[in-house]
Amino acid sequence: MGLALFSRKRPVPASWWAAGLAVLLSFGSHGVFLALRVQPALSWVGDSGSIRAVVEESEPSFQDGLVRGVITVTEIEGRPVSFRARVEDLPDSRPGEEIRGTFAFEALPTDPWKNSRYADGVYVQAVYQSDISWLGESGALRFRLAALRSDLSFELRRYLPEPYGPILAAITTGDKSRLSDSVQAVFRRAGISHLAVVSGLHLTLICGLFAGRIDAKARLRRLRAAGCVLLTLLIMGITGFTPSICRAGLTMLLLCLGSLLFAPADGLTSLGLAGILLCLQNSYAVWDLSFQLSFCATAGVLLAGECSRRWADSPSRARRFCARAGSFLLPSTFAALATLPVQLVQGLSVSGVSVLTNLLVGWLIPPILFLGVWAALCGLLPLMALASMLFSLLAGIFVRLLWGIASFTASLPLSRLSLPPRYTLWLLFLGALAWLFCRKRRQGILLCCLLALIFGGGGLLGAALERDVVRVYLLGNGANPCAVLVQNRAACVLFRGGRANQLEVEEFLEEKGIEDVGLWVLLAQEESQASGFQANQILRAEELPLYEAESYEAAGCSLTVLNQPDGNLAVVNAGGCRLAMAAGQIHLSSPLQADVYLGGYADPAFLAGARVLITSLSYDWLSEVDREQVLYSQGTPYVEIRPGRSWQLWKGEDIFG
C-alpha cells in the first residue's frame, strides 16, 4: 500500500497532502505555544518571593477567611511577568483587587482537571506564605465589564419575582449567581442547563432573529451583516467577554465577514476556522468542556439551518411549511443532540427529555434574549426606566412559559438517565454506521439489525450483571470526604464537612439519577454549614446515646453508628465487606476489624488490617501506614462490591498504590 501511494500511476490526492500539512502545522503551533506561553510560567516552579497580582476569580474555600481562585501575576521581585496561577488558600479577596504578598510556585497536580486548567491559561499553582496587602481595585476593562454585567443583571431582576428574574438574568447575561439550587436542578433534569450559560446557541439564535436569512441577492445585505456584527459585539460586552461567548462571537463575526465582502457564507467552514484560530492562541482549548459544548451546539444550530434551507427550496408545500416551523424548533433540538456525545464522554448527567424540552422551549429563547437585552440596556438610563420595566414584563411572559415547560418535563419519569458512557457511545457509533450502511447498501439492513440486537442484548446482560452491586464513592473535600453507598438506584450518605461537600454529593446524586436516599448520616461533631438534606431519614450521630451502637439498614447495607465524646464512627457491612468511616478521634478498647477505611483527617489507629481508600496524600497518619495498603485517586475513587461473589474489585480514576 505504501508503495502504491508514491507510485506514478496512483498519485497522492491533494487532500491527503493538505491533511498531512495540517497535522505538521498543528504540532508546530503547539510547540510554539509551549515555548512562548507555558514554559515561561513553569520556569518559576520551585521558586518563591514577593509578587504583585490581580485576583481574577475567587470562591469560598474550605476554611473561614480564605478563598480559592485564579490570580494573574504581574510582578515577581520587581521583575515584570504575566501569567495566571491557581491559588487554594488566599486570604479573603474579591475579583478585580490588586494584591501583594509572598507566594511559592508549584506545578499543577496531575489530575483529570489539569488540561482544563491549561485551557483556561492556568499553568502553575501559587501557595500563599505571608505578608499579604491589598493595593486597591484594578482598572482593567474586563473588571469594568464585570461591574456592568452585575448592574445589567440587577436591572433584569428588578421587576420580576423569583425565580423568573434570576432566570432572565442568567439567560441574557449568563449571571447564574442568583439561581437557586432547586432551579438549577430543574434545568438539569429538563436538559436545558446550557440555556443559563450564554454561548454559541444564544448568539446564533438572536443574530438569526435579527438578520434573518441573508442570501447573495438580498438588498441591504451589508447593512444587515453590519447589524449582526454590532449585535454580536454588544452581547459579548454584556456577558463580559467570557471564553464561551468569545468562541461563539468569533464564529459569528467570521460568518458576517463573508456577507460584508459579498462572499457566500458557509457556517460550518466559519466554525472550523474559528476553532483553528482559538486553538492557535491556546492549543489546550479543545480540552475545555465549555469549548466542546459550545462548538457542538453551534454546529447543531448551523446544521438545523441547513436542513431548513433545503426544505424551503423544495417544490413541496408541506416541506416549505416544515422549513418555516423548523427554523424555530430545530436549532435547539439539533444543539441538544450534537452535545449528547460530549456529555457522555465527560460523564455529565443525561436527561431523557432533553430533546423534547429543547423542542418545546427553543422558540422562546430568541424573544427572551431580544427583550432581555433591551430591558437591560434601557435600565441603565434613568429616563428609560418605564421602557425597561415594559421589556422586562414582556420577557417575563416568555420566561414563565419556559419555566412551566421545564418544570413539567423535569417531572417526567425519564428526566434523569444514568447511562454507561462508553457503552452508550459505542451504540451511537454503531447506529450512525448502520444508517450510513443502509443508505449505501440497502441489502445490509439485516446485518445492521443483527448488530443492534447483539449489542442491545449485551446491554441487557450488563444491566442484569450490575443488579445488587454495591458501590461506595468518596466525594468532596480531600481532607474530609463524604461516602455515598449506591445499590440499584438507592443510596445512603455518610456525611462529613460543610456546604461544599453537600453540593458535590447532591450533584453526584443528580448525575446518577438517584432520587431514593434512604439514610443521610451526619458524622461531624460540630455544627455544619450544610442544611436542607433530602433523604427519607436524617441521622445526627452526635444526638445518639454515648457509647451505644445503633444499627440501620439502607441501600442494601447494614450500618452501625457509634457516638463518642471526641468523635463518631460508622461501620458498614456491604455484601460481606466491612467498611469504616470516622469523624474526630475514636477510642476503642480493642482494634476494630475492617476491610476498608474510607479516609479523612481522622487517624485510623483504632482499626486492624484495613486497606485505605483516600483522595489526598496530605494526611499526617499516612506515614505509619504500609503504602501497599493505600489506594489513592485524584478523581472519584470507589469500591465495587458484588454481594455473595467478591468485593476485591477496586476501581477509580488514576488509582495507584
Secondary structure, 3 states (H helix, E strand, C coil): CHHHHCCCCCCCCHHHHHHHHHHHHHHHHHHHHHHHHHHHHHCCCCCEEEEEEEEEEEEECCCCCEEEEEEEEEEECCEEEEEEEEEEEEECCCCCEEEEEEEEEEECCCCCCHHHHHHCCEEEEEEEEEEEEEEEECCCHHHHHHHHHHHHHHHHHHCCCCCHHHHHHHHHHCCCCCCCHHHHHHHHHHCCHHHHCCCHHHHHHHHHHHHCCCCCCCCCHHHHHHHHHHHHHHHHHHCCCCHHHHHHHHHHHHHHHHHHCCCCCCHHHHHHHHHHHHHHHCCCHHHCHHHHHHHHHHHHHHHHHHHHHHHHCCCCHHHHHHHHHHHHHHHHHHHHHHHHHHHHHCCCCECCCHHHHHHHHHHHHHHHHHHHHHHHHHHCCHHHHHHHHHHHHHHHHHHHHHHHHHHHHHCCCCCCECCCHHHHHHHHHHHHHHHHHHHHCHHHHHHHHHHHHHHHHHHHHHHHHHCCCEEEEEECCCCCCEEEEEECCEEEEEECCCHHHHHHHHHHHHHHCCCEEEEEEECCCCCCCCCCCCCCCEEEHHHCCECCEEEEEECCEEEEEEEECCEEEEEEEECCEEEEEEEECCCCCCCEECCEEECCCCCCCCEECCEEEECCCCCHHHHHCCHHHEEECCCCCEEEEECCCEEEEEECCCCEC
